[in-house]
Amino acid sequence: MSTFCETPEEVTINGVERGDFGVHFDANVPGSSGCVVLRTAVGWQAFEKDMKALLTSGVNQIPLLVSYSR
């Protein structure tokens, strides 16, 4: 098993600079171009609540391990 770690590259979208990796609600056509998508409104709302609580408590980074299977 190998481990690979990479920081997302910075991109500018609508004048805002951010990483090119995202987590978002999958409101349109199912699927993603590399982002993590949440497919239900309930799941998205719970994720937003959890992220706001972490930010409020001072957490500004979350380790993420992504594993793909075939």
PQR file of N, CA, C, O and H, with PARSE charges and radii, in Angstrom:
ATOM      1  N   MET A   1       0.836  -1.177   0.000 -0.4000 1.5000
ATOM      2  CA  MET A   1       0.000   0.000   0.000 -0.0000 2.0000
ATOM      3  C   MET A   1       0.881   1.239   0.000  0.5500 1.7000
ATOM      4  O   MET A   1       1.840   1.326   0.766 -0.5500 1.4000
ATOM      5  N   SER A   2       0.556   2.194  -0.856 -0.4000 1.5000
ATOM      6  CA  SER A   2       1.336   3.426  -0.897 -0.0000 2.0000
ATOM      7  C   SER A   2       0.460   4.590  -0.456  0.5500 1.7000
ATOM      8  O   SER A   2      -0.767   4.535  -0.545 -0.5500 1.4000
ATOM      9  H   SER A   2      -0.224   2.124  -1.479  0.4000 1.0000
ATOM     10  N   THR A   3       1.107   5.629   0.014 -0.4000 1.5000
ATOM     11  CA  THR A   3       0.404   6.833   0.450 -0.0000 2.0000
ATOM     12  C   THR A   3       0.839   7.984  -0.427  0.5500 1.7000
ATOM     13  O   THR A   3       2.029   8.149  -0.693 -0.5500 1.4000
ATOM     14  H   THR A   3       2.103   5.673   0.086  0.4000 1.0000
ATOM     15  N   PHE A   4      -0.097   8.769  -0.871 -0.4000 1.5000
ATOM     16  CA  PHE A   4       0.184   9.914  -1.717 -0.0000 2.0000
ATOM     17  C   PHE A   4      -0.546  11.107  -1.135  0.5500 1.7000
ATOM     18  O   PHE A   4      -1.748  11.037  -0.881 -0.5500 1.4000
ATOM     19  H   PHE A   4      -1.064   8.635  -0.654  0.4000 1.0000
ATOM     20  N   CYS A   5       0.158  12.188  -0.924 -0.4000 1.5000
ATOM     21  CA  CYS A   5      -0.462  13.379  -0.348 -0.0000 2.0000
ATOM     22  C   CYS A   5      -0.148  14.571  -1.232  0.5500 1.7000
ATOM     23  O   CYS A   5       1.004  14.801  -1.597 -0.5500 1.4000
ATOM     24  H   CYS A   5       1.135  12.245  -1.130  0.4000 1.0000
ATOM     25  N   GLU A   6      -1.173  15.320  -1.569 -0.4000 1.5000
ATOM     26  CA  GLU A   6      -0.973  16.494  -2.405 -0.0000 2.0000
ATOM     27  C   GLU A   6      -1.916  17.597  -1.958  0.5500 1.7000
ATOM     28  O   GLU A   6      -3.067  17.335  -1.608 -0.5500 1.4000
ATOM     29  H   GLU A   6      -2.109  15.133  -1.272  0.4000 1.0000
ATOM     30  N   THR A   7      -1.437  18.807  -1.968 -0.4000 1.5000
ATOM     31  CA  THR A   7      -2.267  19.960  -1.645 -0.0000 2.0000
ATOM     32  C   THR A   7      -2.967  20.408  -2.921  0.5500 1.7000
ATOM     33  O   THR A   7      -2.330  20.503  -3.970 -0.5500 1.4000
ATOM     34  H   THR A   7      -0.502  19.019  -2.252  0.4000 1.0000
ATOM     35  N   PRO A   8      -4.282  20.687  -2.850 -0.5600 1.5000
ATOM     36  CA  PRO A   8      -4.972  21.170  -4.052  0.2800 2.0000
ATOM     37  C   PRO A   8      -4.327  22.443  -4.582  0.5500 1.7000
ATOM     38  O   PRO A   8      -3.829  23.268  -3.816 -0.5500 1.4000
ATOM     39  N   GLU A   9      -4.343  22.591  -5.888 -0.4000 1.5000
ATOM     40  CA  GLU A   9      -3.797  23.797  -6.498 -0.0000 2.0000
ATOM     41  C   GLU A   9      -4.764  24.949  -6.327  0.5500 1.7000
ATOM     42  O   GLU A   9      -5.974  24.740  -6.233 -0.5500 1.4000
ATOM     43  H   GLU A   9      -4.748  21.921  -6.511  0.4000 1.0000
ATOM     44  N   GLU A  10      -4.245  26.152  -6.286 -0.4000 1.5000
ATOM     45  CA  GLU A  10      -5.078  27.338  -6.145 -0.0000 2.0000
ATOM     46  C   GLU A  10      -5.654  27.732  -7.500  0.5500 1.7000
ATOM     47  O   GLU A  10      -4.957  27.692  -8.514 -0.5500 1.4000
ATOM     48  H   GLU A  10      -3.263  26.321  -6.362  0.4000 1.0000
ATOM     49  N   VAL A  11      -6.920  28.110  -7.512 -0.4000 1.5000
ATOM     50  CA  VAL A  11      -7.592  28.609  -8.705 -0.0000 2.0000
ATOM     51  C   VAL A  11      -8.351  29.874  -8.325  0.5500 1.7000
ATOM     52  O   VAL A  11      -8.691  30.069  -7.158 -0.5500 1.4000
ATOM     53  H   VAL A  11      -7.486  28.143  -6.688  0.4000 1.0000
ATOM     54  N   THR A  12      -8.618  30.736  -9.307 -0.4000 1.5000
ATOM     55  CA  THR A  12      -9.407  31.935  -9.074 -0.0000 2.0000
ATOM     56  C   THR A  12     -10.727  31.795  -9.821  0.5500 1.7000
ATOM     57  O   THR A  12     -10.746  31.634 -11.041 -0.5500 1.4000
ATOM     58  H   THR A  12      -8.342  30.578 -10.255  0.4000 1.0000
ATOM     59  N   ILE A  13     -11.836  31.858  -9.074 -0.4000 1.5000
ATOM     60  CA  ILE A  13     -13.169  31.738  -9.649 -0.0000 2.0000
ATOM     61  C   ILE A  13     -13.984  32.942  -9.206  0.5500 1.7000
ATOM     62  O   ILE A  13     -14.161  33.180  -8.011 -0.5500 1.4000
ATOM     63  H   ILE A  13     -11.820  31.989  -8.083  0.4000 1.0000
ATOM     64  N   ASN A  14     -14.478  33.700 -10.179 -0.4000 1.5000
ATOM     65  CA  ASN A  14     -15.247  34.911  -9.887 -0.0000 2.0000
ATOM     66  C   ASN A  14     -14.497  35.853  -8.949  0.5500 1.7000
ATOM     67  O   ASN A  14     -15.095  36.472  -8.068 -0.5500 1.4000
ATOM     68  H   ASN A  14     -14.334  33.508 -11.150  0.4000 1.0000
ATOM     69  N   GLY A  15     -13.190  35.954  -9.146 -0.4000 1.5000
ATOM     70  CA  GLY A  15     -12.371  36.860  -8.359 -0.0000 2.0000
ATOM     71  C   GLY A  15     -11.980  36.352  -6.985  0.5500 1.7000
ATOM     72  O   GLY A  15     -11.330  37.070  -6.226 -0.5500 1.4000
ATOM     73  H   GLY A  15     -12.705  35.451  -9.861  0.4000 1.0000
ATOM     74  N   VAL A  16     -12.365  35.121  -6.647 -0.4000 1.5000
ATOM     75  CA  VAL A  16     -12.049  34.540  -5.344 -0.0000 2.0000
ATOM     76  C   VAL A  16     -11.040  33.422  -5.531  0.5500 1.7000
ATOM     77  O   VAL A  16     -11.255  32.519  -6.340 -0.5500 1.4000
ATOM     78  H   VAL A  16     -12.893  34.538  -7.263  0.4000 1.0000
ATOM     79  N   GLU A  17      -9.930  33.477  -4.784 -0.4000 1.5000
ATOM     80  CA  GLU A  17      -8.901  32.448  -4.870 -0.0000 2.0000
ATOM     81  C   GLU A  17      -9.212  31.349  -3.857  0.5500 1.7000
ATOM     82  O   GLU A  17      -9.478  31.628  -2.688 -0.5500 1.4000
ATOM     83  H   GLU A  17      -9.756  34.211  -4.127  0.4000 1.0000
ATOM     84  N   ARG A  18      -9.174  30.092  -4.319 -0.4000 1.5000
ATOM     85  CA  ARG A  18      -9.456  28.951  -3.450 -0.0000 2.0000
ATOM     86  C   ARG A  18      -8.768  27.722  -4.006  0.5500 1.7000
ATOM     87  O   ARG A  18      -8.219  27.761  -5.107 -0.5500 1.4000
ATOM     88  H   ARG A  18      -8.957  29.866  -5.268  0.4000 1.0000
ATOM     89  N   GLY A  19      -8.790  26.629  -3.255 -0.4000 1.5000
ATOM     90  CA  GLY A  19      -8.258  25.360  -3.732 -0.0000 2.0000
ATOM     91  C   GLY A  19      -9.181  24.786  -4.800  0.5500 1.7000
ATOM     92  O   GLY A  19     -10.375  25.088  -4.818 -0.5500 1.4000
ATOM     93  H   GLY A  19      -9.235  26.597  -2.360  0.4000 1.0000
ATOM     94  N   ASP A  20      -8.636  23.961  -5.687 -0.4000 1.5000
ATOM     95  CA  ASP A  20      -9.438  23.410  -6.789 -0.0000 2.0000
ATOM     96  C   ASP A  20     -10.195  22.143  -6.401  0.5500 1.7000
ATOM     97  O   ASP A  20     -10.825  21.520  -7.255 -0.5500 1.4000
ATOM     98  H   ASP A  20      -7.667  23.715  -5.672  0.4000 1.0000
ATOM     99  N   PHE A  21     -10.146  21.757  -5.144 -0.4000 1.5000
ATOM    100  CA  PHE A  21     -10.874  20.595  -4.648 -0.0000 2.0000
ATOM    101  C   PHE A  21     -12.035  21.084  -3.799  0.5500 1.7000
ATOM    102  O   PHE A  21     -11.873  22.026  -3.023 -0.5500 1.4000
ATOM    103  H   PHE A  21      -9.635  22.264  -4.450  0.4000 1.0000
ATOM    104  N   GLY A  22     -13.192  20.471  -3.929 -0.4000 1.5000
ATOM    105  CA  GLY A  22     -14.327  20.947  -3.159 -0.0000 2.0000
ATOM    106  C   GLY A  22     -15.238  19.838  -2.669  0.5500 1.7000
ATOM    107  O   GLY A  22     -15.170  18.693  -3.116 -0.5500 1.4000
ATOM    108  H   GLY A  22     -13.324  19.706  -4.559  0.4000 1.0000
ATOM    109  N   VAL A  23     -16.091  20.221  -1.733 -0.4000 1.5000
ATOM    110  CA  VAL A  23     -17.173  19.376  -1.252 -0.0000 2.0000
ATOM    111  C   VAL A  23     -18.427  20.196  -1.481  0.5500 1.7000
ATOM    112  O   VAL A  23     -18.518  21.335  -1.023 -0.5500 1.4000
ATOM    113  H   VAL A  23     -16.146  21.151  -1.370  0.4000 1.0000
ATOM    114  N   HIS A  24     -19.401  19.622  -2.191 -0.4000 1.5000
ATOM    115  CA  HIS A  24     -20.600  20.401  -2.481 -0.0000 2.0000
ATOM    116  C   HIS A  24     -21.824  19.518  -2.616  0.5500 1.7000
ATOM    117  O   HIS A  24     -21.726  18.298  -2.748 -0.5500 1.4000
ATOM    118  H   HIS A  24     -19.327  18.697  -2.562  0.4000 1.0000
ATOM    119  N   PHE A  25     -22.987  20.167  -2.580 -0.4000 1.5000
ATOM    120  CA  PHE A  25     -24.265  19.495  -2.780 -0.0000 2.0000
ATOM    121  C   PHE A  25     -24.388  19.182  -4.269  0.5500 1.7000
ATOM    122  O   PHE A  25     -24.139  20.050  -5.106 -0.5500 1.4000
ATOM    123  H   PHE A  25     -23.067  21.158  -2.473  0.4000 1.0000
ATOM    124  N   ASP A  26     -24.765  17.968  -4.600 -0.4000 1.5000
ATOM    125  CA  ASP A  26     -24.879  17.541  -5.995 -0.0000 2.0000
ATOM    126  C   ASP A  26     -26.286  17.855  -6.496  0.5500 1.7000
ATOM    127  O   ASP A  26     -27.145  16.978  -6.577 -0.5500 1.4000
ATOM    128  H   ASP A  26     -24.967  17.264  -3.920  0.4000 1.0000
ATOM    129  N   ALA A  27     -26.499  19.127  -6.827 -0.4000 1.5000
ATOM    130  CA  ALA A  27     -27.844  19.597  -7.166 -0.0000 2.0000
ATOM    131  C   ALA A  27     -28.205  19.410  -8.632  0.5500 1.7000
ATOM    132  O   ALA A  27     -29.379  19.519  -8.986 -0.5500 1.4000
ATOM    133  H   ALA A  27     -25.801  19.839  -6.760  0.4000 1.0000
ATOM    134  N   ASN A  28     -27.248  19.136  -9.485 -0.4000 1.5000
ATOM    135  CA  ASN A  28     -27.514  19.044 -10.923 -0.0000 2.0000
ATOM    136  C   ASN A  28     -27.392  17.600 -11.395  0.5500 1.7000
ATOM    137  O   ASN A  28     -27.919  16.683 -10.764 -0.5500 1.4000
ATOM    138  H   ASN A  28     -26.294  19.047  -9.198  0.4000 1.0000
ATOM    139  N   VAL A  29     -26.711  17.412 -12.480 -0.4000 1.5000
ATOM    140  CA  VAL A  29     -26.476  16.076 -13.025 -0.0000 2.0000
ATOM    141  C   VAL A  29     -25.644  15.288 -12.018  0.5500 1.7000
ATOM    142  O   VAL A  29     -24.639  15.802 -11.527 -0.5500 1.4000
ATOM    143  H   VAL A  29     -26.283  18.156 -12.993  0.4000 1.0000
ATOM    144  N   PRO A  30     -26.037  14.045 -11.693 -0.5600 1.5000
ATOM    145  CA  PRO A  30     -25.253  13.259 -10.735  0.2800 2.0000
ATOM    146  C   PRO A  30     -23.799  13.119 -11.177  0.5500 1.7000
ATOM    147  O   PRO A  30     -23.502  12.887 -12.348 -0.5500 1.4000
ATOM    148  N   GLY A  31     -22.918  13.266 -10.216 -0.4000 1.5000
ATOM    149  CA  GLY A  31     -21.496  13.092 -10.491 -0.0000 2.0000
ATOM    150  C   GLY A  31     -20.693  14.322 -10.163  0.5500 1.7000
ATOM    151  O   GLY A  31     -21.226  15.344  -9.733 -0.5500 1.4000
ATOM    152  H   GLY A  31     -23.160  13.455  -9.265  0.4000 1.0000
ATOM    153  N   SER A  32     -19.406  14.204 -10.374 -0.4000 1.5000
ATOM    154  CA  SER A  32     -18.491  15.273 -10.014 -0.0000 2.0000
ATOM    155  C   SER A  32     -17.252  15.199 -10.885  0.5500 1.7000
ATOM    156  O   SER A  32     -16.925  14.151 -11.441 -0.5500 1.4000
ATOM    157  H   SER A  32     -18.973  13.373 -10.724  0.4000 1.0000
ATOM    158  N   SER A  33     -16.582  16.305 -10.993 -0.4000 1.5000
ATOM    159  CA  SER A  33     -15.297  16.338 -11.712 -0.0000 2.0000
ATOM    160  C   SER A  33     -14.163  16.315 -10.710  0.5500 1.7000
ATOM    161  O   SER A  33     -13.239  17.125 -10.800 -0.5500 1.4000
ATOM    162  H   SER A  33     -16.848  17.157 -10.542  0.4000 1.0000
ATOM    163  N   GLY A  34     -14.218  15.409  -9.768 -0.4000 1.5000
ATOM    164  CA  GLY A  34     -13.139  15.264  -8.800 -0.0000 2.0000
ATOM    165  C   GLY A  34     -13.485  15.739  -7.407  0.5500 1.7000
ATOM    166  O   GLY A  34     -12.752  15.445  -6.463 -0.5500 1.4000
ATOM    167  H   GLY A  34     -14.968  14.752  -9.696  0.4000 1.0000
ATOM    168  N   CYS A  35     -14.569  16.460  -7.249 -0.4000 1.5000
ATOM    169  CA  CYS A  35     -14.982  16.913  -5.924 -0.0000 2.0000
ATOM    170  C   CYS A  35     -15.735  15.793  -5.201  0.5500 1.7000
ATOM    171  O   CYS A  35     -16.160  14.816  -5.818 -0.5500 1.4000
ATOM    172  H   CYS A  35     -15.164  16.699  -8.016  0.4000 1.0000
ATOM    173  N   VAL A  36     -15.887  15.950  -3.908 -0.4000 1.5000
ATOM    174  CA  VAL A  36     -16.751  15.078  -3.129 -0.0000 2.0000
ATOM    175  C   VAL A  36     -18.136  15.705  -3.159  0.5500 1.7000
ATOM    176  O   VAL A  36     -18.282  16.886  -2.846 -0.5500 1.4000
ATOM    177  H   VAL A  36     -15.542  16.744  -3.407  0.4000 1.0000
ATOM    178  N   VAL A  37     -19.152  14.938  -3.529 -0.4000 1.5000
ATOM    179  CA  VAL A  37     -20.507  15.484  -3.595 -0.0000 2.0000
ATOM    180  C   VAL A  37     -21.400  14.765  -2.589  0.5500 1.7000
ATOM    181  O   VAL A  37     -21.267  13.563  -2.355 -0.5500 1.4000
ATOM    182  H   VAL A  37     -19.033  13.978  -3.784  0.4000 1.0000
ATOM    183  N   LEU A  38     -22.307  15.531  -2.007 -0.4000 1.5000
ATOM    184  CA  LEU A  38     -23.327  14.986  -1.122 -0.0000 2.0000
ATOM    185  C   LEU A  38     -24.637  15.052  -1.883  0.5500 1.7000
ATOM    186  O   LEU A  38     -24.999  16.105  -2.408 -0.5500 1.4000
ATOM    187  H   LEU A  38     -22.415  16.507  -2.197  0.4000 1.0000
ATOM    188  N   ARG A  39     -25.355  13.928  -1.947 -0.4000 1.5000
ATOM    189  CA  ARG A  39     -26.493  13.819  -2.860 -0.0000 2.0000
ATOM    190  C   ARG A  39     -27.851  14.150  -2.249  0.5500 1.7000
ATOM    191  O   ARG A  39     -28.840  14.230  -2.977 -0.5500 1.4000
ATOM    192  H   ARG A  39     -25.061  13.073  -1.520  0.4000 1.0000
ATOM    193  N   THR A  40     -27.926  14.342  -0.940 -0.4000 1.5000
ATOM    194  CA  THR A  40     -29.219  14.679  -0.350 -0.0000 2.0000
ATOM    195  C   THR A  40     -29.128  16.003   0.392  0.5500 1.7000
ATOM    196  O   THR A  40     -28.075  16.360   0.921 -0.5500 1.4000
ATOM    197  H   THR A  40     -27.122  14.276  -0.348  0.4000 1.0000
ATOM    198  N   ALA A  41     -30.235  16.722   0.424 -0.4000 1.5000
ATOM    199  CA  ALA A  41     -30.267  18.005   1.136 -0.0000 2.0000
ATOM    200  C   ALA A  41     -30.006  17.786   2.631  0.5500 1.7000
ATOM    201  O   ALA A  41     -29.323  18.589   3.266 -0.5500 1.4000
ATOM    202  H   ALA A  41     -31.090  16.432  -0.006  0.4000 1.0000
ATOM    203  N   VAL A  42     -30.544  16.715   3.183 -0.4000 1.5000
ATOM    204  CA  VAL A  42     -30.341  16.420   4.609 -0.0000 2.0000
ATOM    205  C   VAL A  42     -28.852  16.182   4.894  0.5500 1.7000
ATOM    206  O   VAL A  42     -28.316  16.699   5.874 -0.5500 1.4000
ATOM    207  H   VAL A  42     -31.099  16.062   2.667  0.4000 1.0000
ATOM    208  N   GLY A  43     -28.193  15.402   4.040 -0.4000 1.5000
ATOM    209  CA  GLY A  43     -26.764  15.152   4.199 -0.0000 2.0000
ATOM    210  C   GLY A  43     -25.945  16.425   4.076  0.5500 1.7000
ATOM    211  O   GLY A  43     -25.008  16.640   4.845 -0.5500 1.4000
ATOM    212  H   GLY A  43     -28.629  14.982   3.244  0.4000 1.0000
ATOM    213  N   TRP A  44     -26.298  17.276   3.105 -0.4000 1.5000
ATOM    214  CA  TRP A  44     -25.579  18.533   2.905 -0.0000 2.0000
ATOM    215  C   TRP A  44     -25.760  19.455   4.103  0.5500 1.7000
ATOM    216  O   TRP A  44     -24.797  20.073   4.557 -0.5500 1.4000
ATOM    217  H   TRP A  44     -27.059  17.101   2.481  0.4000 1.0000
ATOM    218  N   GLN A  45     -26.979  19.556   4.619 -0.4000 1.5000
ATOM    219  CA  GLN A  45     -27.245  20.426   5.770 -0.0000 2.0000
ATOM    220  C   GLN A  45     -26.484  19.943   7.009  0.5500 1.7000
ATOM    221  O   GLN A  45     -25.971  20.758   7.775 -0.5500 1.4000
ATOM    222  H   GLN A  45     -27.762  19.055   4.250  0.4000 1.0000
ATOM    223  N   ALA A  46     -26.409  18.631   7.208 -0.4000 1.5000
ATOM    224  CA  ALA A  46     -25.655  18.082   8.335 -0.0000 2.0000
ATOM    225  C   ALA A  46     -24.169  18.375   8.180  0.5500 1.7000
ATOM    226  O   ALA A  46     -23.493  18.715   9.151 -0.5500 1.4000
ATOM    227  H   ALA A  46     -26.826  17.969   6.586  0.4000 1.0000
ATOM    228  N   PHE A  47     -23.661  18.243   6.956 -0.4000 1.5000
ATOM    229  CA  PHE A  47     -22.243  18.541   6.686 -0.0000 2.0000
ATOM    230  C   PHE A  47     -21.939  20.010   6.976  0.5500 1.7000
ATOM    231  O   PHE A  47     -20.942  20.325   7.625 -0.5500 1.4000
ATOM    232  H   PHE A  47     -24.210  17.967   6.167  0.4000 1.0000
ATOM    233  N   GLU A  48     -22.803  20.907   6.492 -0.4000 1.5000
ATOM    234  CA  GLU A  48     -22.605  22.339   6.751 -0.0000 2.0000
ATOM    235  C   GLU A  48     -22.598  22.635   8.251  0.5500 1.7000
ATOM    236  O   GLU A  48     -21.759  23.396   8.732 -0.5500 1.4000
ATOM    237  H   GLU A  48     -23.613  20.651   5.965  0.4000 1.0000
ATOM    238  N   LYS A  49     -23.520  22.042   8.975 -0.4000 1.5000
ATOM    239  CA  LYS A  49     -23.598  22.258  10.422 -0.0000 2.0000
ATOM    240  C   LYS A  49     -22.314  21.783  11.102  0.5500 1.7000
ATOM    241  O   LYS A  49     -21.766  22.481  11.956 -0.5500 1.4000
ATOM    242  H   LYS A  49     -24.202  21.424   8.584  0.4000 1.0000
ATOM    243  N   ASP A  50     -21.837  20.602  10.726 -0.4000 1.5000
ATOM    244  CA  ASP A  50     -20.605  20.062  11.309 -0.0000 2.0000
ATOM    245  C   ASP A  50     -19.401  20.938  10.986  0.5500 1.7000
ATOM    246  O   ASP A  50     -18.569  21.191  11.857 -0.5500 1.4000
ATOM    247  H   ASP A  50     -22.281  20.035  10.033  0.4000 1.0000
ATOM    248  N   MET A  51     -19.301  21.403   9.741 -0.4000 1.5000
ATOM    249  CA  MET A  51     -18.159  22.240   9.343 -0.0000 2.0000
ATOM    250  C   MET A  51     -18.175  23.581  10.081  0.5500 1.7000
ATOM    251  O   MET A  51     -17.124  24.070  10.493 -0.5500 1.4000
ATOM    252  H   MET A  51     -19.978  21.197   9.033  0.4000 1.0000
ATOM    253  N   LYS A  52     -19.347  24.173  10.249 -0.4000 1.5000
ATOM    254  CA  LYS A  52     -19.452  25.442  10.995 -0.0000 2.0000
ATOM    255  C   LYS A  52     -19.054  25.247  12.449  0.5500 1.7000
ATOM    256  O   LYS A  52     -18.387  26.102  13.031 -0.5500 1.4000
ATOM    257  H   LYS A  52     -20.201  23.776   9.914  0.4000 1.0000
ATOM    258  N   ALA A  53     -19.459  24.124  13.045 -0.4000 1.5000
ATOM    259  CA  ALA A  53     -19.093  23.838  14.436 -0.0000 2.0000
ATOM    260  C   ALA A  53     -17.582  23.668  14.575  0.5500 1.7000
ATOM    261  O   ALA A  53     -16.987  24.158  15.535 -0.5500 1.4000
ATOM    262  H   ALA A  53     -20.002  23.429  12.573  0.4000 1.0000
ATOM    263  N   LEU A  54     -16.962  22.976  13.621 -0.4000 1.5000
ATOM    264  CA  LEU A  54     -15.502  22.812  13.662 -0.0000 2.0000
ATOM    265  C   LEU A  54     -14.793  24.148  13.523  0.5500 1.7000
ATOM    266  O   LEU A  54     -13.848  24.428  14.260 -0.5500 1.4000
ATOM    267  H   LEU A  54     -17.445  22.579  12.841  0.4000 1.0000
ATOM    268  N   LEU A  55     -15.239  24.973  12.588 -0.4000 1.5000
ATOM    269  CA  LEU A  55     -14.629  26.291  12.388 -0.0000 2.0000
ATOM    270  C   LEU A  55     -14.766  27.147  13.640  0.5500 1.7000
ATOM    271  O   LEU A  55     -13.814  27.815  14.045 -0.5500 1.4000
ATOM    272  H   LEU A  55     -16.007  24.745  11.989  0.4000 1.0000
ATOM    273  N   THR A  56     -15.935  27.131  14.249 -0.4000 1.5000
ATOM    274  CA  THR A  56     -16.174  27.901  15.469 -0.0000 2.0000
ATOM    275  C   THR A  56     -15.266  27.441  16.604  0.5500 1.7000
ATOM    276  O   THR A  56     -14.854  28.246  17.439 -0.5500 1.4000
ATOM    277  H   THR A  56     -16.709  26.589  13.920  0.4000 1.0000
ATOM    278  N   SER A  57     -14.955  26.156  16.634 -0.4000 1.5000
ATOM    279  CA  SER A  57     -14.093  25.630  17.691 -0.0000 2.0000
ATOM    280  C   SER A  57     -12.604  25.817  17.392  0.5500 1.7000
ATOM    281  O   SER A  57     -11.759  25.405  18.187 -0.5500 1.4000
ATOM    282  H   SER A  57     -15.289  25.502  15.956  0.4000 1.0000
ATOM    283  N   GLY A  58     -12.280  26.432  16.257 -0.4000 1.5000
ATOM    284  CA  GLY A  58     -10.880  26.740  15.947 -0.0000 2.0000
ATOM    285  C   GLY A  58     -10.203  25.777  14.988  0.5500 1.7000
ATOM    286  O   GLY A  58      -9.025  25.956  14.680 -0.5500 1.4000
ATOM    287  H   GLY A  58     -12.967  26.766  15.612  0.4000 1.0000
ATOM    288  N   VAL A  59     -10.900  24.772  14.510 -0.4000 1.5000
ATOM    289  CA  VAL A  59     -10.311  23.823  13.555 -0.0000 2.0000
ATOM    290  C   VAL A  59     -10.285  24.482  12.186  0.5500 1.7000
ATOM    291  O   VAL A  59     -11.318  24.948  11.705 -0.5500 1.4000
ATOM    292  H   VAL A  59     -11.858  24.627  14.760  0.4000 1.0000
ATOM    293  N   ASN A  60      -9.107  24.529  11.546 -0.4000 1.5000
ATOM    294  CA  ASN A  60      -9.027  25.133  10.215 -0.0000 2.0000
ATOM    295  C   ASN A  60      -8.429  24.203   9.169  0.5500 1.7000
ATOM    296  O   ASN A  60      -8.253  24.594   8.015 -0.5500 1.4000
ATOM    297  H   ASN A  60      -8.268  24.151  11.937  0.4000 1.0000
ATOM    298  N   GLN A  61      -8.113  22.964   9.571 -0.4000 1.5000
ATOM    299  CA  GLN A  61      -7.657  21.953   8.620 -0.0000 2.0000
ATOM    300  C   GLN A  61      -8.209  20.603   9.048  0.5500 1.7000
ATOM    301  O   GLN A  61      -8.279  20.296  10.238 -0.5500 1.4000
ATOM    302  H   GLN A  61      -8.256  22.646  10.508  0.4000 1.0000
ATOM    303  N   ILE A  62      -8.603  19.792   8.052 -0.4000 1.5000
ATOM    304  CA  ILE A  62      -9.106  18.456   8.326 -0.0000 2.0000
ATOM    305  C   ILE A  62      -8.379  17.490   7.398  0.5500 1.7000
ATOM    306  O   ILE A  62      -8.487  17.613   6.178 -0.5500 1.4000
ATOM    307  H   ILE A  62      -8.545  20.041   7.085  0.4000 1.0000
ATOM    308  N   PRO A  63      -7.638  16.528   7.958 -0.5600 1.5000
ATOM    309  CA  PRO A  63      -6.983  15.538   7.103  0.2800 2.0000
ATOM    310  C   PRO A  63      -8.034  14.747   6.317  0.5500 1.7000
ATOM    311  O   PRO A  63      -9.097  14.423   6.847 -0.5500 1.4000
ATOM    312  N   LEU A  64      -7.737  14.445   5.079 -0.4000 1.5000
ATOM    313  CA  LEU A  64      -8.672  13.726   4.225 -0.0000 2.0000
ATOM    314  C   LEU A  64      -7.937  12.605   3.507  0.5500 1.7000
ATOM    315  O   LEU A  64      -6.902  12.833   2.881 -0.5500 1.4000
ATOM    316  H   LEU A  64      -6.874  14.708   4.648  0.4000 1.0000
ATOM    317  N   LEU A  65      -8.470  11.408   3.599 -0.4000 1.5000
ATOM    318  CA  LEU A  65      -7.947  10.269   2.871 -0.0000 2.0000
ATOM    319  C   LEU A  65      -8.992   9.835   1.879  0.5500 1.7000
ATOM    320  O   LEU A  65     -10.113   9.504   2.266 -0.5500 1.4000
ATOM    321  H   LEU A  65      -9.310  11.223   4.108  0.4000 1.0000
ATOM    322  N   VAL A  66      -8.654   9.830   0.620 -0.4000 1.5000
ATOM    323  CA  VAL A  66      -9.575   9.404  -0.428 -0.0000 2.0000
ATOM    324  C   VAL A  66      -9.060   8.093  -0.980  0.5500 1.7000
ATOM    325  O   VAL A  66      -7.894   7.985  -1.359 -0.5500 1.4000
ATOM    326  H   VAL A  66      -7.743  10.100   0.306  0.4000 1.0000
ATOM    327  N   SER A  67      -9.926   7.098  -1.027 -0.4000 1.5000
ATOM    328  CA  SER A  67      -9.557   5.796  -1.543 -0.0000 2.0000
ATOM    329  C   SER A  67     -10.516   5.415  -2.657  0.5500 1.7000
ATOM    330  O   SER A  67     -11.731   5.447  -2.462 -0.5500 1.4000
ATOM    331  H   SER A  67     -10.873   7.185  -0.720  0.4000 1.0000
ATOM    332  N   TYR A  68      -9.996   5.058  -3.811 -0.4000 1.5000
ATOM    333  CA  TYR A  68     -10.811   4.679  -4.958 -0.0000 2.0000
ATOM    334  C   TYR A  68     -10.736   3.175  -5.141  0.5500 1.7000
ATOM    335  O   TYR A  68      -9.689   2.562  -4.933 -0.5500 1.4000
ATOM    336  H   TYR A  68      -9.009   5.032  -3.970  0.4000 1.0000
ATOM    337  N   SER A  69     -11.850   2.592  -5.530 -0.4000 1.5000
ATOM    338  CA  SER A  69     -11.844   1.165  -5.847 -0.0000 2.0000
ATOM    339  C   SER A  69     -12.458   0.979  -7.231  0.5500 1.7000
ATOM    340  O   SER A  69     -13.175   1.847  -7.729 -0.5500 1.4000
ATOM    341  H   SER A  69     -12.700   3.090  -5.699  0.4000 1.0000
ATOM    342  N   ARG A  70     -12.172  -0.134  -7.827 -0.4000 1.5000
ATOM    343  CA  ARG A  70     -12.682  -0.398  -9.183 -0.0000 2.0000
ATOM    344  C   ARG A  70     -13.831  -1.345  -9.136  0.5500 1.7000
ATOM    345  O   ARG A  70     -14.392  -1.687 -10.176 -0.5500 1.4000
ATOM    346  H   ARG A  70     -11.590  -0.839  -7.423  0.4000 1.0000
TER
END
